[in-house]
Amino acid sequence: MRELQEMVEDDRFCPDIMVQFSAVHAALRTVGRSPMRNQLKHCLTHGAPDQADSIYDGLTELIP
């Protein structure tokens, strides 16, 4: 993130900034996906145990 900020502040070549931005975005999505899915599954298991798997599968398809 700091490198991306420095690139913007230094007015670096736009395609280089966009490539770095895309990499940061993908990394954040990957890191955030697991805790979000774990929390979702936990909530569904305690809230609707008989439907947890089907609800979980349907909702995780919505999460990119």
C-alpha angles and dihedrals in degrees: 000000000000091000090052091050091049091049090054093045091049090051092236124183108298098230090053090052092048092050090051091046090052091051092050091047093051092048093051092049092050094048094045097047098072099052090043092052092045091052092046092051091047092052093047094047091055096037102042109005095171092054100031098109097049094043091046092051092048095048096045089056086064092055110085 
